[in-house]
């Protein structure tokens, strides 16, 4: 055999080696899927929470009080929760490509329409419809990643996707602050420019989704045949092991005790997080006296730290295979942040304590959202993940509304921060108790070449 033939033979052998296939396949998955989904979630997150920056001008222009703004911010999540499960069932049945495209186009249109708000009722209706339009996007993507990524890499993939939240905090803080500076240009207020220019990308990206996303690994012509076959075998083995261990049906997933346990944990967490997210620009402005641009720089700096912590905790969770403690400990830190802000006597300690809230919660995202796919598969996974997210996002209604009401009645944020800290502490305890849940023990047998 010639040297050339030997090299060709060794290359062919390496190409079919399970360890090599694992590395090349997972690398291609990550390059193809995660950057694009990451960009989509940045746009989604900005359109969901940019109302907090708009409030720096909009509340004064339209004479919205704290209670009206808090209710309007939170009512998004009622629409979101009502349509979450049906949306994910449709996504499972018709494919992610068409359904995510539909979600993005409708939410982009409604986000742009927010520039026409004039009354509290108009504000409430459009925020509710925005929630209806966006329903299913996040759990749909979590379910979608579960169709592509083996269990050992799932927490890192989810953490990388959800890193869009703090990145949106960096980008959104700087961009939103700058857009508010367009106040008066062509007769539009700065907050109207904000809704217009941050809503348009969703409309455009919705069209790109149709051309770019692939529904399932079976259809991935951008993977070489051996890579596609390795991935399908790996995922099929995991689904088989999961089904043998748990056998949870579609509708059983909606009432499964662990699904509700998971949902309750992040419901309590999200009451605090969305309370913080919607109100943080106003809180930071009151603590620092900064302009809109200065507030954007502060939120951006906090978000930059969050990115690092998210990736580290997600990677460590995958390395150890442990999930509940990687949720419980960050959420306990989040509780300490709220309680520290409530007890601080000056602006600097208050601001530093509040910064712990998004940083700590960001660390918990990857490990938390990798748990449902440990015991749910197929349509049961689509329903179960959507059910968890439905319960979770009720906190998005309660948190902003609660802060608005308490701020109206007490004149300060102290009582609200104490309450949100208590909710987070309870969530940490519930997460710790998941350590004994049989459903969350990894049922997947060892497979050669499963590590990248």
N, C-alpha and C positions, 0 to 999 in steps of 0.2 A: 504494500500500500504506500502510495506517495505521501510526502509531507502534507500536500494540499488536501488529499483525501482524509488524512488523519485529523487535520484541523476541522474539516467539514463534519466528520463523524462526531468529534468531541463537542462541537457547537450544537449539533442536533441533540446529543445526549443531554447537554446542559439545558437546552430549551425545554426538555420534557422532565427535567428534575423537579420534584414537587417544591423544594425550597426556592429554586430559581423562579418557577411559575408563580409562587406566592408573592415574591418580591415584585416581579414585573407587573403582575396583574393589579396588585394593590396600588402600585405607583401610578399606573394608567387610570385606575378608578379615581384616585385622588386628584390627578391633574385634570381629568375630564369633568368631574362632577362638582367637587367642593368649591373651586373658585367661582363658578357660575351661581351655584345655590347660595353661596356667601353673599354675592352682590345682590341677589334677589331679596335676601333677608335684611340687608342694610336698608334697602328701599322700603320694605314692609315696615321695619321698625321706625324709620323716620316718619312715615305717614301715620303711624299709630300714635307716636308720642310728641310730634312736633307742636301739638297744641300747647304743650308746656311753655315752649319758647314764644309761640304766638301770644300767649297770655300776657307777656311783658308789655304789649301794646294793646291787644284786642280787648282785654278786660276794661281798660280805661276808655277806649273808644266807644265800646258798646255798653258800658256801665254794668258789667257782669260782676256780681259780688262773689265772695268765696264759695258759698253754697251752690250757686248756679254754675260756676265754673267747675267745681268738684263733681257735681252730678253729670254735667255734660261730658266731662272727661271720662267718667266711669261708665256711662251708658253704652259706650262702644262695646264693652265686654258682655252686656246682656244680649245684644244682637249676635255677637261672636259665639257665645255659649249656646244659644238656641239652635244654631245651624252647624255646629261643629261636627257632631256625629254623622248626620245625613251627608254632609259634604265629604267626609272621609270615606263613607261607603261608596259614594259616586266615584271618587278618585280610584278606589280599589277596582271598581268594575269597568271604568272606561279608560283608565290609565292616567298617570301623573301629567303627561305632556299636555293633553287637551284641557284637563281640569285646572291645573296651575295657571295656564294661560288665561282661562276664563276668570279666575280669581283676580289675577293681576290687572287685567283690563278694567274690570268693574270697580275695583278699589281705587285705581288710579283716577278714574272719572269722578268718583265721589270725593276723593281727596282734593281734586282741583275745584270741585263745586263748593268746598268749604270756604273759598274766598268770598262767596256771596252771602255769608251769614250776616244777619242783621238783628235778630231777636233771640232770646233764650230758647224759645220753642224750635226755631229754625236750627239752632246749634244742636239741640238734643236730637232732632230727627236725623240730621246728616251724620252725626257721630254714631247713632244707632245703625244707620244704613251702612256706614263704613265697616262696622263690626260684622254685619251680615255678609258683606262682600268679601271680607278677608277670612271669614270662617273657613277652617280647614287647611289653610296654607301651612302653618307651622306643624301640626300633627301629620299632615300629608307628607311633608318633607322628612320628618322623623321616620314615618312608615317607609317612605321611599328609600332612605339610607339603609334601613333594615333589609330591604330587598337586595342590596348590593354588597354590604359590608359584613364579613364574618364577625362573630361575637367578640373575638379577641381584639379587634380593631375598632369596635363600634363606638366606645366612649370617646376615643380620640377624634373619630370622624364627626361625631355629634358636637363635641367641644369646639372643633375647628369651624363647623358650620355656625354654631351659636356665638362664636367670637365676633360675629357680625354685630351683636348687640353693643359691646363696648366700642367696636370700631365705629358703629353708627353714632355712639356717644361722642367720639373724637370728631368725626366728620360733621355730624349734625350740629354739635355745639359751635364749631367754627362757621359752617355754612349758614345755619339758622341765624346766628348773630349777625353775619354779614348781610343776609337778605332783609333783616329788619332795618338795616341801614338804608334800604331803598325807599324808605317811607316818603311818600309824596311823588315818586316818579310816575309820570303819565297818569296822575290822579289816583293812584292806588296806594293804600296804606302798606307799610312794611309787612304786616302779618298777612295781607292778601298776596303779596309777592311770594311769601314763604309757602303758602298752600299751593299756589300755582306752580312754582318751579320745582317743588319737591314732589308734586303729584304726577307730573308729566313722565318721569322715568318709568313708572310702573306701567303706563300705557304702552310705551315703546318696548319694554322688556317682555311684556306679555306676548307680543308678536314673535320675539326672538325665541321664547320658550318653545313655541310650536316647531321651530326648525332645528332646535339644538338638543333638547332632552330626548333620551331613550327610555321607554317605559320599563323594560325588564332586561336582565342580563342575557336572556335568550336572543334578544334582538340587537345586541351590542356588536355591530360589525367593526367597530373601532378596536375591539379586542381580537388578537390572533386566535385561531381555532383552539390550540392547546390551552391558552389562557382562559378562554370562555368555558371550555370543558372543565378545567380545574375549579373555576369559581362555581359553576353549577353543581359539581359534585360536592364541594365543600358546604355550600348553602343547603343542598338537599339533605346532607348528613345531619346538619344542625336542626333543620325543620323536623326531620324524622325523630331525632332524639328528644326534641322539645315536645312533639306530639305524643310520643310514647310516655314521657314523664308526666304530662299535664292534661292533654286532651280537653282543652277548653274550647267550647263552641262559640259561634259569633255572638249570640245574644247572652250566653253565659258570661262572656267577657264584660258585658255592661253592668252586671251585678256582682262580679268577682270581688271578694273581700280585699285582696291585695291591690287591685285596681283602685278601689275606693280609699284604701290606706295611702297609696301613693298620691292620689288626688288631694286628699286632706292635707298632707304634708305641704305641698306646694300651694295649696289654697291659702294656708296660714302665712306662708312665705310671701306670696304675691300680694296679699293685702298690704304688707309693708313695702314691697319693692315698687309696685305701681303707685302707691301713695308717694313714695320718694320720687319716682321718675316724673310723674305729672307735675309735682309741686317743686322739684329741686331748683329749677331756674328762679322761681319766685323766692324760695328760701335762701338761696345763695346770694341773690340780689339784696335781700334784706340784711343778711349778715355782713356783706362786704361793701355794699354801696356801688358795686361795679356797674358799668354799662352792659348792654346786651352782648357786645363783643367780649368783654371781660368775663362775663358769666360763661360764655361759650368756651373760653380758654380753660376755666376751672373744671367744667364738666369734661372737657376733652382730656385733661391731665388725669383725672380720676379714671376715665375709661381706658387710658393707655396702661395704667397699672393693672386694671382688671384683665386685660388681654393676656398678660404674662401669667397671672395666677390661674386663669382658666385652663391654659394649655398645660401647666405643670400638674395641676390636680387631676385633670383628665388622663394624662399620660401615666401618672402614678397609679391611678385606679385601674387602668388596663394592665399595667405591669404586675400588680398584686392580685388582680381579679376581684378585689373588694369594692363594693359599691356603697352600702348604707353609711359606713363611717365617713366616707369621702363626701357624703351629703350632710350628715349630722354635725360634724365639726365646723365647716364653713357657715352653716346656718346659725350655729351658736355664736360665732363671731359677729354675724349680722345682727343678732339680738343685742350683743354688747355695744354695737355701734349706735343703735337707736337709744338704748338706755344711757350711754355716754353723752349723746347729744341732748337728751332731756335734762341731765344733771349738770352739764357744763355751764360755767358762769360767764364765759366770754366768747366772742365769735370764732377765734382760731381753734380752740378745742372742740367747739360744736361742729365746725366744718370738717375737721379731721375725723371725728367720730362718725359723722354722716357718710364720709367717703368709704368707710368699712362696709356699708350696706351693699352697694353694687359690686364691690370687689369680692366680698365673701360669697354673695349669691352667684356671681359668675363662676366661681370655683366649683359650685355644686351642680351646674347645668349638665355637663357631660355624663358624670356618673348617674345622675338621677334619670335622665332620659334614655339611658341605655338599659335600664331595668325592665321596662315593659316587654321588650322583645326577648327577654330571657325565658318567658313562659307563655307568650302569645305568638301565634303564627297566622299567616293568611289574612282572611277577612276579620278573624277574631283580633288580630294585631291592629288592623285599621280601626276597628270599633273601640278596642281597649285603649289605644293611645289617644284617640279622639275623646273618649270618656274621661281619661285622666286630665287632658287639657281643658275640657269643659269645666270640670270641677275647679281646676287650678285658676282658670281665668275669671271665675266669679270674684276672686280676690282683686281683679282689675277694676271691678265696679265698686266693691266695698271700700278699698283703700283710699282712692281719691275723694270719694263722697264723704267718708268718715273724717278725713283731714279737713275738708271744706266746712263741714258742720261744726266740728270742734274748734276750728280757727274762728268761725263766726261767733261762737258762744263764749270762748275764753279769751280771744284776742292774741293767743300765742299758739305755738306748735308743741308745747311741752307735754300736754296730756295725750295728744295723738302719738307722740314718739314713745311714751311709756307703754301705751297700749300695743303699738306695733312691735315693740321689743318683746313684750310678753307673748304675742302670737308667734314670733320667730323662735323663742325659747321652747314653746310647746311643740313646734314643728321639729326642732332638733331632737327632742325626746322621742317623738313618733318615728323619726328616721332611725334613731339608735335601736329601736325595738324591731326594726326590719331585719336585724342581723340573724334572727331565728326563723325567718320566713322560708319554708321549704321550697316555694316556687321560685325564689331568687337564687337558689343554688344552681350553678351552671351544670345543665344536664349533658352538655356536649362532650362526647368522647374525644380523646386525643386523636388528631389526624396528622399524618406525616406532612411536613411542609406547611403547617398552618401558620407559622410565625413568619412575618415578612423579613 
